[in-house]
Amino acid sequence: MNDGRTKADIRDLAAEAGSLTESAYRNIRADIIAGRFPPGTKLQIDDLKGRYGLSASPLREALARLISQGFVSVESQRGFRVAAMSADDLADITLARQVVEVAALQRAIERGDDSWEADILGAYHRLDRYVARLEGKPIENLAEFGELHKAFHVALIAACGSPRLLDEQSRLYDQAERYRHGMMQNFLVVQGAGIMDEHKQLMDMVLARDATRACAGLHHHLSHTYEFCYGDAAAANARQTAPP
């Protein structure tokens, strides 16, 4: 039956629904990463509706997306909860990142062109300038640091030629973000621009097309979140399995 809606109306409604779901997803994800929803917190749809001013449908779709990314868990008859955090979980995330990102970096170094190199330099510059401005100041927007830091890591492997490797890198990076958020709150204040030293070294090895050293350097670099969150044992284990 024709209810008077045109195809354009339907497209507009679909676009609006997608926008609301994206808003719900971004807001819930940001609150989980920032610790405003601690691990194990029950996520009641009615509570979320009041918090974000959204209806149940986009919230449920956003939660389903967050489940697929490891931020939210669902229990039969018990609803949604913020996913747990643990040393074992971060160890597994770290291992997966090392396998995926190192493989992608190897391929990117083999395939990358001048444009790829320019994008790496640009991503590094934006991150470096942001960190330099932070030194000695309170951190007000760690999300911005996270976006710039992720952009740098994505730039390193962007020329790998594998959409699946890139998608998996993005998913795993996001899963580690909850752990990294707490770490960086303290580390940026203490270390300031010094945190860029290893990023610079990594970039230089990649641009020099030194695949062996660059891949080993990235493997080690990815162990730092575990090291800072749970101690030196993780970093030692990571180094033992580093590629030759």
Backbone torsions as a table, in degrees:
resi	resn	phi	psi	omega
1	MET	NA	138.1	-178.2
2	ASN	-83.9	117.7	-179.9
3	ASP	-97.1	11.4	177.1
4	GLY	92.2	-3.2	-178.9
5	ARG	-83.8	136.6	176.0
6	THR	-90.1	170.1	176.0
7	LYS	-61.3	-36.1	178.3
8	ALA	-64.1	-39.9	177.8
9	ASP	-60.7	-44.2	-178.6
10	ILE	-64.3	-41.7	177.7
11	ARG	-62.2	-40.5	179.9
12	ASP	-64.5	-41.5	178.7
13	LEU	-64.7	-40.3	178.8
14	ALA	-64.8	-41.0	178.9
15	ALA	-64.4	-40.5	179.2
16	GLU	-64.7	-42.3	178.8
17	ALA	-62.5	-42.0	178.1
18	GLY	-64.1	-38.5	178.4
19	SER	-64.9	-40.4	179.1
20	LEU	-66.7	-40.0	177.9
21	THR	-64.4	-42.1	178.5
22	GLU	-62.9	-40.9	177.8
23	SER	-62.2	-45.2	178.7
24	ALA	-61.3	-45.1	-179.8
25	TYR	-59.4	-49.0	-177.5
26	ARG	-64.4	-40.5	-178.3
27	ASN	-68.5	-46.0	-179.7
28	ILE	-65.9	-44.5	179.5
29	ARG	-58.8	-44.9	-179.9
30	ALA	-62.2	-39.8	-179.7
31	ASP	-70.0	-33.5	176.6
32	ILE	-68.7	-47.6	-178.8
33	ILE	-61.8	-40.6	-178.0
34	ALA	-75.9	-6.3	179.1
35	GLY	84.7	6.6	177.0
36	ARG	-69.7	-23.1	167.8
37	PHE	-115.0	96.5	-178.8
38	PRO	-64.9	160.8	177.1
39	PRO	-53.5	137.0	179.3
40	GLY	89.0	-9.3	180.0
41	THR	-61.9	132.7	176.5
42	LYS	-77.8	131.3	-178.0
43	LEU	-103.7	95.1	-179.3
44	GLN	-83.3	130.6	-179.1
45	ILE	-57.7	-43.5	-179.0
46	ASP	-62.0	-39.4	178.1
47	ASP	-65.7	-42.0	-179.4
48	LEU	-66.6	-35.7	177.5
49	LYS	-59.6	-44.2	179.4
50	GLY	-69.4	-36.6	-176.6
51	ARG	-69.0	-41.6	-172.8
52	TYR	-108.2	-6.1	179.7
53	GLY	66.7	35.6	-178.4
54	LEU	-122.8	159.9	178.3
55	SER	-81.5	173.2	-175.1
56	ALA	-66.2	-36.4	-173.1
57	SER	-60.7	-54.2	179.3
58	PRO	-65.3	-29.4	178.6
59	LEU	-67.2	-43.1	178.8
60	ARG	-64.8	-39.6	178.4
61	GLU	-65.6	-39.4	178.1
62	ALA	-65.2	-41.7	179.0
63	LEU	-64.2	-38.1	177.3
64	ALA	-61.9	-40.8	178.1
65	ARG	-65.8	-38.6	179.8
66	LEU	-70.2	-29.4	174.2
67	ILE	-63.1	-45.4	-178.0
68	SER	-64.4	-23.4	-179.2
69	GLN	-97.5	0.7	175.1
70	GLY	86.0	8.3	179.0
71	PHE	-86.3	-27.3	-174.3
72	VAL	-130.5	144.4	173.7
73	SER	-117.4	157.9	178.6
74	VAL	-127.3	134.8	-179.7
75	GLU	-117.3	137.3	179.9
76	SER	-56.4	126.1	178.2
77	GLN	68.3	1.7	-177.4
78	ARG	-119.0	-7.5	175.0
79	GLY	83.0	-157.2	-173.3
80	PHE	-95.2	142.5	173.8
81	ARG	-138.4	152.8	172.3
82	VAL	-65.7	132.0	-176.9
83	ALA	-61.0	147.6	179.3
84	ALA	-68.1	160.1	173.8
85	MET	-122.9	142.1	-179.7
86	SER	-160.3	164.3	176.3
87	ALA	-62.3	-40.2	-179.9
88	ASP	-64.0	-39.1	179.2
89	ASP	-64.5	-45.9	-179.7
90	LEU	-67.5	-35.0	176.7
91	ALA	-61.4	-40.8	-179.7
92	ASP	-69.0	-42.2	176.7
93	ILE	-60.1	-44.3	-178.8
94	THR	-62.6	-45.2	178.5
95	LEU	-59.0	-46.5	-179.1
96	ALA	-63.4	-41.3	178.2
97	ARG	-62.4	-41.8	-179.3
98	GLN	-62.6	-41.2	179.4
99	VAL	-66.0	-48.7	-173.9
100	VAL	-70.9	-50.7	-173.8
101	GLU	-70.8	-36.2	179.0
102	VAL	-66.6	-42.1	177.3
103	ALA	-62.2	-42.2	179.7
104	ALA	-66.4	-38.6	179.9
105	LEU	-65.9	-41.3	177.8
106	GLN	-56.3	-45.6	-179.9
107	ARG	-68.3	-39.3	-178.8
108	ALA	-64.3	-39.9	179.2
109	ILE	-64.2	-36.4	178.8
110	GLU	-70.7	-31.8	-169.9
111	ARG	-109.0	-16.6	-172.1
112	GLY	-64.4	146.4	178.9
113	ASP	-113.6	-168.7	-178.4
114	ASP	-63.2	-36.6	179.4
115	SER	-64.3	-40.2	175.9
116	TRP	-60.3	-44.8	179.3
117	GLU	-62.5	-41.5	-179.9
118	ALA	-63.5	-38.9	179.3
119	ASP	-65.7	-37.3	176.7
120	ILE	-63.4	-45.8	179.6
121	LEU	-61.3	-41.5	179.7
122	GLY	-65.8	-43.4	179.8
123	ALA	-64.9	-39.6	177.5
124	TYR	-64.3	-44.4	-178.4
125	HIS	-60.2	-44.3	-179.7
126	ARG	-63.9	-41.0	178.4
127	LEU	-67.7	-43.2	-179.3
128	ASP	-62.3	-43.8	179.5
129	ARG	-64.9	-39.1	179.8
130	TYR	-64.4	-45.9	-179.7
131	VAL	-64.2	-39.6	179.4
132	ALA	-61.5	-38.7	179.0
133	ARG	-69.7	-23.8	-178.8
134	LEU	-78.0	-25.2	-168.9
135	GLU	-55.4	126.0	177.7
136	GLY	78.8	6.0	-177.4
137	LYS	-119.6	155.3	174.0
138	PRO	-62.8	145.7	179.2
139	ILE	-89.0	115.2	-177.2
140	GLU	-103.1	-22.7	-175.6
141	ASN	-140.7	77.1	-180.0
142	LEU	-68.9	-22.6	177.7
143	ALA	-61.2	-37.3	179.4
144	GLU	-65.9	-41.0	175.2
145	PHE	-59.0	-44.7	-179.3
146	GLY	-58.5	-40.9	179.8
147	GLU	-66.0	-42.1	-178.8
148	LEU	-71.2	-38.1	178.8
149	HIS	-65.6	-43.4	177.5
150	LYS	-63.2	-41.2	-179.9
151	ALA	-59.1	-37.0	178.0
152	PHE	-65.1	-46.7	-179.3
153	HIS	-64.9	-37.2	177.5
154	VAL	-65.7	-41.6	-179.3
155	ALA	-59.9	-37.4	-179.0
156	LEU	-58.8	-37.1	-172.9
157	ILE	-109.0	5.8	-171.9
158	ALA	-59.8	-26.0	-176.9
159	ALA	-91.7	13.2	-174.5
160	CYS	-68.3	-21.5	177.9
161	GLY	79.8	12.8	-178.6
162	SER	-126.9	103.4	177.5
163	PRO	-57.6	-34.2	-179.2
164	ARG	-69.1	-40.1	175.4
165	LEU	-62.7	-41.4	179.5
166	LEU	-65.5	-41.3	178.3
167	ASP	-64.4	-42.2	-178.4
168	GLU	-68.8	-38.6	176.2
169	GLN	-59.3	-43.4	-179.1
170	SER	-63.8	-43.7	-178.8
171	ARG	-64.0	-44.3	-179.1
172	LEU	-69.7	-37.9	176.1
173	TYR	-57.7	-45.8	-179.1
174	ASP	-64.1	-36.9	179.6
175	GLN	-65.8	-31.8	178.3
176	ALA	-79.4	-11.6	-171.9
177	GLU	-64.0	-35.2	179.3
178	ARG	-61.0	-41.1	179.1
179	TYR	-69.9	-43.4	-176.4
180	ARG	-67.8	-30.5	-177.7
181	HIS	-59.7	-49.8	179.0
182	GLY	-64.4	-38.1	179.3
183	MET	-64.0	-46.3	-173.2
184	MET	-71.3	-25.7	177.1
185	GLN	-53.7	-42.5	-179.3
186	ASN	-87.2	-40.2	-171.3
187	PHE	-67.7	-38.7	-179.4
188	LEU	-64.6	-36.9	-179.6
189	VAL	-68.3	-41.9	-176.4
190	VAL	-75.4	-46.2	-172.2
191	GLN	-91.9	-28.9	-179.8
192	GLY	56.8	-136.7	-176.2
193	ALA	-64.8	-14.1	179.4
194	GLY	-60.6	-22.7	180.0
195	ILE	-69.0	-14.3	-178.7
196	MET	-82.6	-12.3	-176.7
197	ASP	-57.9	-48.8	-177.9
198	GLU	-69.7	-34.8	176.1
199	HIS	-62.7	-39.9	178.2
200	LYS	-64.5	-44.5	179.1
201	GLN	-61.3	-42.3	179.7
202	LEU	-63.9	-45.1	178.7
203	MET	-60.0	-44.4	-177.9
204	ASP	-62.2	-40.4	179.1
205	MET	-65.9	-38.6	178.9
206	VAL	-66.5	-47.1	-178.4
207	LEU	-67.0	-26.2	175.7
208	ALA	-79.3	-1.8	-178.6
209	ARG	58.8	32.7	175.9
210	ASP	-90.5	82.0	-171.5
211	ALA	-62.2	-39.6	-177.1
212	THR	-62.2	-51.0	-178.7
213	ARG	-71.3	-37.3	-179.1
214	ALA	-64.9	-43.5	-179.6
215	CYS	-67.7	-40.0	176.5
216	ALA	-65.5	-39.4	179.4
217	GLY	-65.6	-40.5	178.4
218	LEU	-66.8	-42.0	177.9
219	HIS	-55.3	-46.7	178.9
220	HIS	-67.5	-42.7	-178.7
221	HIS	-57.8	-39.1	-176.6
222	LEU	-71.8	-13.2	178.4
223	SER	-81.3	-10.0	-170.9
224	HIS	-65.3	-38.1	-178.7
225	THR	-60.0	-45.2	177.7
226	TYR	-62.5	-43.8	-179.0
227	GLU	-58.4	-47.2	-177.4
228	PHE	-72.1	-31.9	-178.0
229	CYS	-80.4	-37.3	-169.8
230	TYR	-128.4	3.1	175.7
231	GLY	111.8	177.9	-172.2
232	ASP	-76.5	-16.3	-175.3
233	ALA	-59.5	-39.8	-178.5
234	ALA	-63.3	-43.5	-179.3
235	ALA	-64.0	-39.6	178.8
236	ALA	-63.0	-43.3	178.3
237	ASN	-63.5	-39.8	180.0
238	ALA	-64.1	-40.4	-179.1
239	ARG	-66.3	-32.8	-179.2
240	GLN	-66.0	-26.1	-178.4
241	THR	-105.5	12.2	-179.0
242	ALA	-65.1	147.7	178.2
243	PRO	-65.3	148.0	-178.5
244	PRO	-65.7	NA	NA
